[in-house]
Amino acid sequence: MKHSIFLRIFIGYAVVVLFLGAIVTLVAPGPMKRHYIQEQETHLEHLGALLEGPVVASLAGSDAQALEDYIREIGRKTSARVTVIRPDGTVLADSEKEPLDMENHLYRPEIFAALRGEKQMSVRFSSTLKRDMMYMSFPLRSGDRVVGALRLSLFMTDLDRLFGRLRSDLFQIVGLVTLLALGAAFFFARSISKPLREFIDASAQVAAGDFGTKVSLRQQGEFKKYALSFNAMTDDLRAMFQQIRLQTEELNSILASIQDGLCVLDADGRILLSNDGFRRIAGAGAVEGKYYWEVIRSSKLAEVIKGSRGSRRAVSEEVGLGDRVFSSSITPLSSDDRSVVMLRDITEFRRLEKIKKDFVVNVSHELKTPLAAIRGFVETMEPSAGPENRGYLEIVKRNTDRLIAIVDDLLVLSKLEDRGVTINKEQVDVHALAASIVKLFEKPSADKGLAVAVEAGSELPPVNADPYEIERLLINLLDNAVKYTDKGRIVLRLASDGKTLTIEVSDTGIGIEADDLPHIYERFYVVDKSRSKKLGGTGLGLSIVKHIVQAHQGTISVKSRPGEGTTFTVSLPVS
């Protein structure tokens, strides 16, 4: 495995070197041979040009022997065969054979062309010498007349022997260069594979978790740059994993400190992470890797988780697990399909809430009878009371009425807060209901010089609601507006977009401070305590309004500026 990179690089270079050597060995001889033949052809042309003048001069004389001796001398010096032929094809002189022993050359291709005045080169078998020859023929001219032909020839066997030596030398040179190239390829492959193998081994150690691994910086060029980058990367990885380890420890500590049950679910509902609180609720040890419905069997919880995933938003619901009550909160993670499930045990809280509610209901019921008796006795005593006692009776009567109003509001509030109680809904014409309720406030508003008006859009749709609760809502909002407005006007506006009905009650009263706005729906919370006591307020009206709105799946909001007035806006679904 360690040598595979070296072998791959070396074999690759070796294949290229051997391929190039084979190409040179197989392809080069052909061009070399053609080039050598061309060189010989040029040599013969030059020789023919030199011999043409002396030979023509000899033909003009009558000394045939002198011509023959000259031709033999030229053939010996040039290693070429020289032949002179008369126009009739008979051989006049030849450097290799006796002219008398040679046949007529008139129809030899190169002689036939030369006697026609053309220069020609050809390679063919010599019937005289019985060997392959290369022939070059030249026409011999005396003026404009061809007086003979000069033929120069070389033995192809001599050319083949020379070319063979050249080819042998070529093979030796190619072999030597190939060996040198293979040696260079060996060292080059080793110089590349060694640092690569070092990088691979270092990467394997890093992959195994050893982030202290370093590679040497002995290499130069790109390898040194890569080594620097690799070492910097391992330093960053070591720092990053150290940070991740610390964060993981912190996360585990945080999860362990959370008393509520917490788990993280994947897209399939498998538990990826959980804390001790969740395992206590599930009553199991290791729950990671299991489906949540395997460890917590609750159809209500399954519906809540399914609803949260379908809507991709956080959902909170109360679920029962055995004899315990839990507040469940499912929050989808924005990065993927995982969800965080929180379970808070609110069993004790609900028990105390029920005790408090029962106490309020029981006390309210118990107080109604004596308060009614006190009020009755006060009314009985009023006609016979003297002027000095009448003021005391008025104080007792006013405070008794306030206590009776508080008891009534507490009973109403307890009823609205009871989750088991359902409201009776029917189609309610809120416009008509609002017009009748406004009449109840005509006298108290007229006494303060206030104008009360109803503004409604055309064709308001009826609302599916409890008419008595909607009436209570409007009375409480208008009552507060009249109580806390000294001048100006009060407007009840009704509008609808087809899906929701908007009820807006605006006044020009004293307004509410910004610090008080978050608390106005709390029980017994009053903005102006002196005014509330003077006007007989219970501090429960807005709390009742809020619960009525929630019972009808609506929303309520408030805008107010001190000294400028207040606007309450209620939105109720039409159906």
C-alpha positions as semicolon CSV with decimal commas, in nm:
position;residue;x (nm);y (nm);z (nm)
1;M;0,000;0,000;0,000
2;K;0,282;0,238;0,091
3;H;0,456;0,172;-0,242
4;S;0,142;0,190;-0,457
5;I;0,177;0,565;-0,519
6;F;0,543;0,528;-0,613
7;L;0,465;0,236;-0,844
8;R;0,179;0,422;-1,009
9;I;0,392;0,729;-1,076
10;F;0,699;0,529;-1,185
11;I;0,502;0,289;-1,405
12;G;0,325;0,585;-1,563
13;Y;0,652;0,756;-1,648
14;A;0,807;0,424;-1,757
15;V;0,519;0,356;-1,993
16;V;0,555;0,703;-2,145
17;V;0,935;0,663;-2,182
18;L;0,910;0,314;-2,333
19;F;0,631;0,423;-2,561
20;L;0,833;0,719;-2,687
21;G;1,139;0,495;-2,728
22;A;0,938;0,241;-2,924
23;I;0,789;0,516;-3,140
24;V;1,133;0,658;-3,215
25;T;1,275;0,310;-3,287
26;L;0,990;0,210;-3,516
27;V;0,915;0,539;-3,687
28;A;1,259;0,705;-3,718
29;P;1,426;0,451;-3,954
30;G;1,179;0,520;-4,235
31;P;1,234;0,898;-4,247
32;M;1,608;0,841;-4,196
33;K;1,626;0,602;-4,491
34;R;1,430;0,837;-4,712
35;H;1,650;1,125;-4,605
36;Y;1,966;0,923;-4,677
37;I;1,839;0,823;-5,023
38;Q;1,762;1,187;-5,093
39;E;2,114;1,276;-4,983
40;Q;2,256;1,013;-5,218
41;E;2,033;1,135;-5,498
42;T;2,166;1,488;-5,445
43;H;2,519;1,349;-5,439
44;L;2,460;1,173;-5,771
45;E;2,311;1,488;-5,923
46;H;2,618;1,687;-5,825
47;L;2,846;1,414;-5,956
48;G;2,654;1,396;-6,282
49;A;2,678;1,771;-6,326
50;L;3,056;1,749;-6,281
51;L;3,096;1,458;-6,525
52;E;2,868;1,585;-6,797
53;G;3,124;1,822;-6,955
54;P;3,424;1,587;-6,967
55;V;3,212;1,297;-7,092
56;V;3,058;1,504;-7,375
57;A;3,405;1,615;-7,471
58;S;3,527;1,253;-7,479
59;L;3,233;1,154;-7,698
60;A;3,336;1,415;-7,949
61;G;3,685;1,249;-7,978
62;S;3,762;0,902;-8,104
63;D;3,959;0,762;-7,812
64;A;3,712;0,516;-7,657
65;Q;3,977;0,362;-7,435
66;A;4,062;0,692;-7,275
67;L;3,693;0,746;-7,195
68;E;3,665;0,401;-7,045
69;D;3,975;0,455;-6,831
70;Y;3,834;0,788;-6,713
71;I;3,501;0,631;-6,623
72;R;3,669;0,351;-6,426
73;E;3,882;0,606;-6,239
74;I;3,571;0,809;-6,147
75;G;3,389;0,494;-6,030
76;R;3,678;0,393;-5,812
77;K;3,704;0,735;-5,652
78;T;3,333;0,792;-5,596
79;S;3,225;0,434;-5,512
80;A;2,952;0,485;-5,770
81;R;2,897;0,289;-6,087
82;V;2,930;0,513;-6,395
83;T;2,795;0,412;-6,735
84;V;2,803;0,602;-7,068
85;I;2,553;0,493;-7,337
86;R;2,537;0,593;-7,703
87;P;2,209;0,721;-7,851
88;D;2,146;0,376;-7,999
89;G;2,156;0,213;-7,654
90;T;2,498;0,047;-7,676
91;V;2,724;0,087;-7,374
92;L;3,030;0,293;-7,455
93;A;3,198;0,277;-7,113
94;D;3,119;0,131;-6,767
95;S;3,314;0,141;-6,443
96;E;3,218;-0,213;-6,339
97;K;3,178;-0,425;-6,657
98;E;3,326;-0,454;-7,001
99;P;3,108;-0,263;-7,245
100;L;3,121;-0,543;-7,501
101;D;2,977;-0,788;-7,247
102;M;2,679;-0,566;-7,167
103;E;2,348;-0,580;-7,353
104;N;2,180;-0,290;-7,524
105;H;2,039;-0,040;-7,266
106;L;1,810;0,151;-7,497
107;Y;1,495;0,033;-7,326
108;R;1,615;0,063;-6,971
109;P;1,371;0,315;-6,814
110;E;1,626;0,563;-6,695
111;I;1,828;0,540;-7,026
112;F;1,518;0,574;-7,238
113;A;1,421;0,890;-7,044
114;A;1,774;1,036;-7,062
115;L;1,795;0,985;-7,440
116;R;1,472;1,179;-7,465
117;G;1,640;1,463;-7,278
118;E;1,497;1,391;-6,929
119;K;1,678;1,331;-6,601
120;Q;1,539;1,037;-6,404
121;M;1,608;0,843;-6,084
122;S;1,490;0,489;-6,017
123;V;1,563;0,193;-5,793
124;R;1,546;-0,151;-5,958
125;F;1,715;-0,484;-5,998
126;S;2,021;-0,483;-6,226
127;S;2,009;-0,774;-6,475
128;T;2,378;-0,720;-6,539
129;L;2,507;-0,720;-6,180
130;K;2,217;-0,924;-6,041
131;R;2,171;-0,678;-5,751
132;D;1,935;-0,395;-5,651
133;M;2,067;-0,063;-5,770
134;M;1,975;0,304;-5,744
135;Y;2,007;0,470;-6,085
136;M;2,034;0,837;-6,177
137;S;2,048;0,913;-6,556
138;F;2,142;1,240;-6,728
139;P;2,110;1,337;-7,097
140;L;2,446;1,429;-7,262
141;R;2,392;1,726;-7,495
142;S;2,610;1,878;-7,760
143;G;2,435;2,196;-7,839
144;D;2,064;2,118;-7,874
145;R;2,128;1,752;-7,966
146;V;2,140;1,457;-7,721
147;V;2,459;1,270;-7,803
148;G;2,430;1,005;-7,531
149;A;2,330;0,926;-7,175
150;L;2,524;0,923;-6,851
151;R;2,404;0,688;-6,579
152;L;2,526;0,692;-6,223
153;S;2,425;0,411;-5,986
154;L;2,483;0,295;-5,634
155;F;2,450;-0,051;-5,488
156;M;2,148;-0,071;-5,259
157;T;2,327;-0,335;-5,054
158;D;2,585;-0,074;-4,963
159;L;2,308;0,162;-4,868
160;D;2,137;-0,109;-4,662
161;R;2,459;-0,191;-4,477
162;L;2,514;0,176;-4,401
163;F;2,157;0,221;-4,295
164;G;2,178;-0,091;-4,080
165;R;2,472;0,057;-3,894
166;L;2,278;0,379;-3,851
167;R;1,978;0,187;-3,722
168;S;2,198;-0,009;-3,481
169;D;2,345;0,316;-3,354
170;L;1,988;0,454;-3,322
171;F;1,880;0,153;-3,117
172;Q;2,179;0,195;-2,888
173;I;2,116;0,565;-2,844
174;V;1,742;0,513;-2,783
175;G;1,819;0,233;-2,537
176;L;2,069;0,446;-2,348
177;V;1,832;0,744;-2,339
178;T;1,548;0,513;-2,227
179;L;1,757;0,376;-1,942
180;L;1,856;0,727;-1,836
181;A;1,491;0,840;-1,860
182;L;1,377;0,541;-1,652
183;G;1,638;0,623;-1,391
184;A;1,525;0,985;-1,387
185;A;1,163;0,867;-1,367
186;F;1,254;0,646;-1,072
187;F;1,405;0,932;-0,874
188;F;1,133;1,176;-0,983
189;A;0,858;0,933;-0,883
190;R;1,029;0,877;-0,552
191;S;1,061;1,251;-0,491
192;I;0,685;1,288;-0,547
193;S;0,561;0,970;-0,379
194;K;0,765;1,014;-0,060
195;P;0,603;1,344;0,050
196;L;0,265;1,223;-0,075
197;R;0,299;0,907;0,133
198;E;0,395;1,123;0,431
199;F;0,086;1,338;0,375
200;I;-0,135;1,030;0,345
201;D;0,003;0,876;0,665
202;A;-0,041;1,208;0,846
203;S;-0,399;1,239;0,715
204;A;-0,476;0,889;0,840
205;Q;-0,345;0,982;1,185
206;V;-0,559;1,299;1,185
207;A;-0,862;1,095;1,077
208;A;-0,791;0,864;1,373
209;G;-0,808;1,164;1,607
210;D;-0,440;1,252;1,647
211;F;-0,454;1,626;1,580
212;G;-0,096;1,677;1,693
213;T;0,035;1,515;1,374
214;K;0,274;1,727;1,169
215;V;0,443;1,683;0,832
216;S;0,801;1,785;0,771
217;L;0,891;2,107;0,591
218;R;1,200;1,965;0,416
219;Q;1,028;1,971;0,078
220;Q;1,035;2,272;-0,148
221;G;0,786;2,442;-0,377
222;E;0,423;2,335;-0,372
223;F;0,485;2,050;-0,127
224;K;0,622;2,293;0,130
225;K;0,318;2,519;0,086
226;Y;0,094;2,216;0,127
227;A;0,287;2,107;0,438
228;L;0,243;2,453;0,589
229;S;-0,130;2,446;0,510
230;F;-0,164;2,092;0,650
231;N;0,010;2,181;0,975
232;A;-0,202;2,495;1,008
233;M;-0,512;2,285;0,945
234;T;-0,423;2,035;1,219
235;D;-0,366;2,324;1,461
236;D;-0,708;2,467;1,373
237;L;-0,872;2,123;1,403
238;R;-0,713;2,066;1,741
239;A;-0,835;2,405;1,865
240;M;-1,180;2,351;1,714
241;F;-1,223;2,003;1,864
242;Q;-1,101;2,133;2,197
243;Q;-1,368;2,402;2,178
244;I;-1,630;2,148;2,072
245;R;-1,532;1,923;2,362
246;L;-1,567;2,211;2,607
247;Q;-1,900;2,311;2,453
248;T;-2,019;1,950;2,472
249;E;-1,923;1,932;2,838
250;E;-2,102;2,260;2,901
251;L;-2,408;2,136;2,714
252;N;-2,411;1,811;2,911
253;S;-2,379;2,009;3,234
254;I;-2,663;2,237;3,130
255;L;-2,883;1,942;3,032
256;A;-2,804;1,769;3,360
257;S;-2,901;2,083;3,554
258;I;-3,239;2,114;3,382
259;Q;-3,502;1,952;3,601
260;D;-3,760;1,947;3,325
261;G;-3,759;1,663;3,076
262;L;-3,581;1,746;2,750
263;C;-3,512;1,541;2,440
264;V;-3,422;1,600;2,074
265;L;-3,604;1,401;1,804
266;D;-3,492;1,338;1,449
267;A;-3,717;1,345;1,142
268;D;-3,835;0,986;1,210
269;G;-3,913;1,046;1,576
270;R;-3,604;0,878;1,716
271;I;-3,453;1,021;2,033
272;L;-3,112;1,169;1,956
273;L;-3,043;1,332;2,293
274;S;-3,209;1,338;2,634
275;N;-3,141;1,451;2,989
276;D;-3,194;1,286;3,326
277;G;-3,527;1,462;3,371
278;F;-3,667;1,307;3,053
279;R;-3,538;0,963;3,148
280;R;-3,705;0,996;3,488
281;I;-4,035;1,086;3,320
282;A;-3,998;0,796;3,076
283;G;-3,900;0,559;3,356
284;A;-3,623;0,412;3,142
285;G;-3,245;0,411;3,132
286;A;-3,090;0,457;2,789
287;V;-3,351;0,600;2,554
288;E;-3,125;0,732;2,275
289;G;-3,197;0,561;1,944
290;K;-3,552;0,463;2,041
291;Y;-3,874;0,614;1,907
292;Y;-4,036;0,856;2,152
293;W;-4,364;0,665;2,147
294;E;-4,180;0,356;2,268
295;V;-4,073;0,525;2,593
296;I;-4,365;0,769;2,646
297;R;-4,704;0,631;2,553
298;S;-4,930;0,933;2,514
299;S;-5,157;0,988;2,216
300;K;-5,196;1,354;2,316
301;L;-4,819;1,411;2,308
302;A;-4,798;1,236;1,970
303;E;-5,067;1,470;1,832
304;V;-4,884;1,777;1,964
305;I;-4,551;1,666;1,809
306;K;-4,721;1,585;1,480
307;G;-4,896;1,923;1,475
308;S;-4,571;2,108;1,545
309;R;-4,391;1,928;1,263
310;G;-4,674;1,985;1,021
311;S;-4,691;2,359;1,088
312;R;-4,313;2,403;1,147
313;R;-4,381;2,623;1,450
314;A;-4,355;2,592;1,826
315;V;-4,657;2,434;1,997
316;S;-4,737;2,415;2,369
317;E;-5,004;2,188;2,517
318;E;-5,082;2,017;2,845
319;V;-5,061;1,638;2,834
320;G;-5,137;1,376;3,093
321;L;-4,894;1,093;3,163
322;G;-5,043;0,855;3,411
323;D;-5,154;1,055;3,714
324;R;-4,920;1,344;3,632
325;V;-4,986;1,655;3,423
326;F;-4,709;1,799;3,207
327;S;-4,676;2,117;3,006
328;S;-4,528;2,004;2,674
329;S;-4,342;2,242;2,445
330;I;-4,232;2,123;2,098
331;T;-3,998;2,352;1,906
332;P;-3,881;2,259;1,553
333;L;-3,518;2,342;1,481
334;S;-3,487;2,579;1,187
335;S;-3,175;2,410;1,045
336;D;-3,322;2,063;0,985
337;D;-3,616;1,832;1,062
338;R;-3,522;1,779;1,426
339;S;-3,744;1,893;1,714
340;V;-3,682;1,979;2,078
341;V;-3,938;1,841;2,326
342;M;-3,969;1,991;2,675
343;L;-4,187;1,834;2,945
344;R;-4,249;2,029;3,267
345;D;-4,433;1,864;3,554
346;I;-4,716;2,102;3,650
347;T;-4,916;1,851;3,854
348;E;-4,859;2,036;4,182
349;F;-4,926;2,370;4,015
350;R;-5,259;2,249;3,878
351;R;-5,350;2,102;4,217
352;L;-5,278;2,432;4,390
353;E;-5,466;2,615;4,116
354;K;-5,768;2,392;4,172
355;I;-5,746;2,444;4,547
356;K;-5,729;2,820;4,496
357;K;-6,020;2,813;4,251
358;D;-6,230;2,598;4,481
359;F;-6,144;2,829;4,768
360;V;-6,247;3,137;4,571
361;V;-6,572;2,974;4,459
362;N;-6,656;2,846;4,805
363;V;-6,570;3,175;4,975
364;S;-6,765;3,369;4,714
365;H;-7,069;3,151;4,766
366;E;-7,036;3,175;5,143
367;L;-7,001;3,555;5,127
368;K;-7,303;3,612;4,906
369;T;-7,556;3,523;5,175
370;P;-7,420;3,743;5,459
371;L;-7,351;4,029;5,217
372;A;-7,707;4,009;5,090
373;A;-7,830;4,004;5,452
374;I;-7,617;4,309;5,541
375;R;-7,747;4,497;5,240
376;G;-8,105;4,405;5,334
377;F;-8,064;4,522;5,690
378;V;-7,906;4,848;5,572
379;E;-8,199;4,913;5,339
380;T;-8,437;4,834;5,628
381;M;-8,260;5,072;5,863
382;E;-8,237;5,362;5,619
383;P;-8,595;5,500;5,661
384;S;-8,570;5,509;6,041
385;A;-8,212;5,630;6,068
386;G;-8,149;5,981;6,181
387;P;-7,945;6,235;5,984
388;E;-7,642;6,168;6,201
389;N;-7,642;5,792;6,110
390;R;-7,757;5,810;5,750
391;G;-7,402;5,880;5,622
392;Y;-7,268;5,571;5,797
393;L;-7,540;5,358;5,644
394;E;-7,451;5,492;5,295
395;I;-7,086;5,395;5,350
396;V;-7,186;5,046;5,464
397;K;-7,425;5,009;5,170
398;R;-7,165;5,129;4,913
399;N;-6,895;4,895;5,038
400;T;-7,142;4,608;5,064
401;D;-7,239;4,661;4,699
402;R;-6,869;4,667;4,606
403;L;-6,810;4,339;4,789
404;I;-7,112;4,185;4,618
405;A;-6,975;4,300;4,277
406;I;-6,634;4,151;4,357
407;V;-6,794;3,821;4,460
408;D;-6,999;3,812;4,140
409;D;-6,693;3,889;3,926
410;L;-6,490;3,623;4,105
411;L;-6,758;3,364;4,034
412;V;-6,769;3,467;3,666
413;L;-6,388;3,458;3,643
414;S;-6,372;3,115;3,806
415;K;-6,624;2,986;3,556
416;L;-6,426;3,126;3,259
417;E;-6,097;2,985;3,390
418;D;-6,242;2,638;3,434
419;R;-6,105;2,434;3,140
420;G;-6,380;2,178;3,168
421;V;-6,659;2,431;3,114
422;T;-6,776;2,490;2,756
423;I;-6,950;2,804;2,638
424;N;-7,279;2,789;2,451
425;K;-7,229;2,943;2,108
426;E;-7,490;3,069;1,866
427;Q;-7,514;3,322;1,586
428;V;-7,485;3,667;1,746
429;D;-7,560;4,001;1,578
430;V;-7,291;4,205;1,754
431;H;-7,410;4,531;1,596
432;A;-7,758;4,499;1,746
433;L;-7,613;4,383;2,077
434;A;-7,374;4,681;2,090
435;A;-7,654;4,928;2,012
436;S;-7,861;4,798;2,304
437;I;-7,568;4,799;2,547
438;V;-7,467;5,157;2,462
439;K;-7,808;5,269;2,586
440;L;-7,713;5,144;2,934
441;F;-7,435;5,404;2,946
442;E;-7,633;5,700;2,814
443;K;-7,715;5,838;3,161
444;P;-7,369;5,796;3,329
445;S;-7,199;5,934;3,020
446;A;-7,445;6,225;2,995
447;D;-7,383;6,305;3,364
448;K;-7,011;6,350;3,278
449;G;-7,080;6,533;2,952
450;L;-6,944;6,249;2,737
451;A;-7,061;6,148;2,390
452;V;-7,096;5,773;2,326
453;A;-7,130;5,651;1,965
454;V;-7,137;5,325;1,770
455;E;-6,962;5,313;1,433
456;A;-7,022;4,996;1,231
457;G;-6,947;4,888;0,877
458;S;-7,223;4,778;0,644
459;E;-7,336;4,415;0,636
460;L;-7,147;4,290;0,938
461;P;-7,161;3,907;0,951
462;P;-7,296;3,738;1,263
463;V;-7,044;3,583;1,501
464;N;-7,061;3,229;1,636
465;A;-7,031;3,314;2,007
466;D;-7,196;3,310;2,349
467;P;-7,422;3,621;2,346
468;Y;-7,410;3,658;2,727
469;E;-7,029;3,654;2,732
470;I;-7,003;3,899;2,440
471;E;-7,249;4,124;2,623
472;R;-7,034;4,102;2,940
473;L;-6,723;4,185;2,729
474;L;-6,880;4,497;2,582
475;I;-7,020;4,612;2,919
476;N;-6,680;4,580;3,089
477;L;-6,494;4,767;2,814
478;L;-6,754;5,047;2,796
479;D;-6,778;5,068;3,175
480;N;-6,401;5,119;3,204
481;A;-6,408;5,379;2,927
482;V;-6,684;5,578;3,101
483;K;-6,519;5,551;3,444
484;Y;-6,177;5,672;3,328
485;T;-6,287;5,942;3,082
486;D;-6,371;6,290;3,214
487;K;-6,423;6,470;2,884
488;G;-6,444;6,402;2,517
489;R;-6,611;6,099;2,361
490;I;-6,624;5,721;2,360
491;V;-6,656;5,530;2,032
492;L;-6,746;5,163;1,983
493;R;-6,635;5,059;1,632
494;L;-6,730;4,735;1,457
495;A;-6,565;4,608;1,137
496;S;-6,514;4,278;0,956
497;D;-6,298;4,138;0,677
498;G;-6,519;3,831;0,631
499;K;-6,305;3,607;0,851
500;T;-6,280;3,806;1,174
501;L;-6,493;4,064;1,350
502;T;-6,304;4,353;1,508
503;I;-6,445;4,529;1,814
504;E;-6,269;4,853;1,904
505;V;-6,350;5,068;2,209
506;S;-6,174;5,406;2,210
507;D;-6,191;5,682;2,469
508;T;-6,024;6,017;2,536
509;G;-5,964;5,945;2,904
510;I;-5,665;5,954;3,134
511;G;-5,478;5,679;2,949
512;I;-5,244;5,412;3,088
513;E;-4,875;5,441;3,166
514;A;-4,642;5,213;2,964
515;D;-4,527;5,038;3,282
516;D;-4,887;4,945;3,367
517;L;-4,984;4,804;3,027
518;P;-4,836;4,452;3,082
519;H;-5,034;4,414;3,407
520;I;-5,381;4,545;3,323
521;Y;-5,526;4,194;3,271
522;E;-5,413;4,073;3,614
523;R;-5,670;4,021;3,889
524;F;-5,737;4,323;4,111
525;Y;-5,484;4,535;3,922
526;V;-5,607;4,893;3,884
527;V;-5,428;5,180;3,712
528;D;-5,570;5,459;3,932
529;K;-5,642;5,302;4,271
530;S;-5,806;5,610;4,424
531;R;-6,040;5,653;4,128
532;S;-6,120;5,280;4,122
533;K;-6,224;5,276;4,485
534;K;-6,427;5,594;4,440
535;L;-6,610;5,451;4,137
536;G;-6,658;5,105;4,284
537;G;-6,428;4,915;4,051
538;T;-6,336;4,555;4,137
539;G;-6,011;4,526;3,936
540;L;-6,147;4,210;3,769
541;G;-6,317;4,353;3,458
542;L;-6,025;4,332;3,214
543;S;-5,927;3,990;3,347
544;I;-6,283;3,873;3,267
545;V;-6,260;4,034;2,919
546;K;-5,933;3,854;2,846
547;H;-6,076;3,514;2,942
548;I;-6,389;3,572;2,732
549;V;-6,174;3,654;2,430
550;Q;-5,957;3,345;2,485
551;A;-6,266;3,125;2,523
552;H;-6,374;3,239;2,175
553;Q;-6,023;3,182;2,022
554;G;-5,982;3,555;1,968
555;T;-5,715;3,814;2,045
556;I;-5,711;4,137;2,243
557;S;-5,467;4,427;2,231
558;V;-5,444;4,776;2,378
559;K;-5,289;5,108;2,274
560;S;-5,275;5,395;2,518
561;R;-5,095;5,723;2,585
562;P;-5,131;5,902;2,920
563;G;-5,361;6,203;2,892
564;E;-5,473;6,115;2,538
565;G;-5,692;5,809;2,582
566;T;-5,698;5,433;2,539
567;T;-5,810;5,196;2,262
568;F;-5,891;4,827;2,322
569;T;-5,912;4,608;2,009
570;V;-6,075;4,264;2,017
571;S;-6,068;4,029;1,716
572;L;-6,310;3,735;1,709
573;P;-6,337;3,465;1,440
574;V;-6,663;3,488;1,248
575;S;-6,714;3,110;1,244
